C-alpha cells in the first residue's frame, strides 16, 4: 500500500517535470538563448539544439508524460479497486484527474511560463538525455504521424520553418509595447531595418525639382557663389540641359583648388575637379544601395527611371534617415512638411512621404502604389481632385487644401478617432 502511494507520488513529480519542461523549452526566448550561447553558456547551446529539433523534443516529452500519467492512474485504480470494488475505477479516475490536473499540469506549467528562460537552462541537460533515450521510439512515432497526414494530402515536413524570419521579428517588434516617445522611436527603427529590402530608392529619393544643381559653364565666381549659398556639399553639374548631369562637384574639392598657391582661376575647370556621376535605377532596394555605398565608398547617387531620365538623387544620409529618422545638422534646411492642428488633424505638404507619416505617427497607410501623400490621394481617387474636396480612405479623412495646376500641394489629414469605430472603416468621397 505505502509503496504504491510512494510510486504514485514519484510518478506525479515526473509528470510535473515533463509538463513544465515542455512549456519552459517552447516558451524560452530564442534570441536570449542565442546570446547566452555566444557568451559561452553550454546549457543555452543545448536549449538551441533542442529547438532545432522541436518535433523530436515534443514527442519525447509527451511520450514520457503519458507513460508516467498512465502508470500512476493504473496504480491508483488497483489500490482503490481493492477498497471499493468496481466503484474504485470511477474513484481512481476522479482522484487522478484532479491530482494530475493540479500538481502535474497547472502548477508546473504556470511556474514554467513565468520562469521560462531560467527553467529551460536548468532542465535542458536532463531533457536532452531523455530525448536521446527516446529517439528511436519518437522517430517511429513521427514517421507514423507524417504518413497519416500524407493520407489526407497534408505535408508537414517544412512546418517547423513556419512563422520564422521577418514576420516573426515583426511580431516581436509589435510586442515591444509602450507609448513613450523613446519606445515608439525604437519600434520605428526596428521596422525600418526590416523594410530595407522592400523599399526602393525611388520611394525615398529627393525629387529632381528639389535638387540643387549648377550649370558647369557658368563663370567660376558664380559657381563659387552658388556652392556657398547651398546647404549641401555635393552638387550635380549639368551642361546644355539640367537633365544632362556631367559631374558631381564636392565643395571641399572646389575650395581646395581655389586655395592652392597662385591658382589660375580663369582656366580652372570645375568638371575636372568633380567626380563622375553615378547613376542607379529607381527600383534598387535600399539594402542593396546601402551595401553599394559602402563598397564604392561613396555617399551620393543619381536616380534614373527605366528610360534613363533623371528622377532625383539619393544619399547615404537618406538611407540612414529611413532607419533612425531625420538627421539634421547646422546647415540643414529643416522643412518637416507636417503641421499639427488643434482639432487633431494635420496639414501635410503633398511631397511628404507616406513612410515618414506612418513612422512618425504609427499610422498604417499603404505605400505600395505611391510614395508621397499626394500620389496616394491621386491613386485612391483615380482623378485629379479639386480644392475643397474631402475623401475618406482607410479610415483617414483627406481634405484638399491647395493645388498648383495638376499637382496637390497641401492636404488636411484627420486620422480616425477610434481605430475600431465602424464609421471610420469605409471609403468615400465628399465635396464638389
Secondary structure, 3 states (H helix, E strand, C coil): CHHHHHHHHHHHHHHHHHHHHHHHHHHCCHHHHHHHHHCCCHHHHHHHHHHHCHHHHHHHHHHHHHHHHHHHHHHHHHHHHHHHCCHHHHHHHHHHHHHHHHHHHHHHHHHHHHCHHHHHHHHHHHHHHHHHHHHHHHHHHHHHHHHHHHHCCCCCCCHHHCCCCHHHHHHHHHCCCCCCHHHHHHHHHHHHHHHCCCCEHHHHCEEHHHCCEEECCCCHHHHHHHHHHCCCCEEEEECCCCCCEEEEEEHHHHHHHHCCCCCCCCCCCHHHHCECCCEEECCCEHHHHHHHHHHHCCCEEEEECCCCCEEEEEEHHHHHHHHHCCCCCCCCCCCCCEEECCCCCEEEECCCEHHHHHHHHCCCCCCCCCCEHHHHHHHHHCCCCCCCCEEEECCEEEEEEEEECCEEEEEEEECCCCCCCHHHCCCEEECC
